[in-house]
Amino acid sequence: MPYSTPEGYFDSLQCRLSDIPSRKRRFNFTPYLALAASFAVALLAGNYILMKSTADQPASDEDIVEYLIESGTTLAQLEDAVYDY
């Protein structure tokens, strides 16, 4: 015979099989908590880097004028925007 079982294996098999449903299995939250913590750290780090890079470079008047020229904003649109507020 190519396969063999240990002596007395089948004698205790029924007892071991009936014991399986009685074991209570707890759900493991550890991987999910680790994933949530990783996302939180990544979000905080990205927010810090983004705020640090944009806070150091305020827009100058020349930058604003250049943007308005390139965007094709007309004087009428600027007057509407200024006088509406």
Secondary structure by P-SEA (a helix, b strand, c coil): cccccccccccaaaaaaaacccbbbbbbaaaaaaaaaaaaaaaaaaaaaaaaaaaaccccaaaaaaaaaaacccaaaaaaaaaac
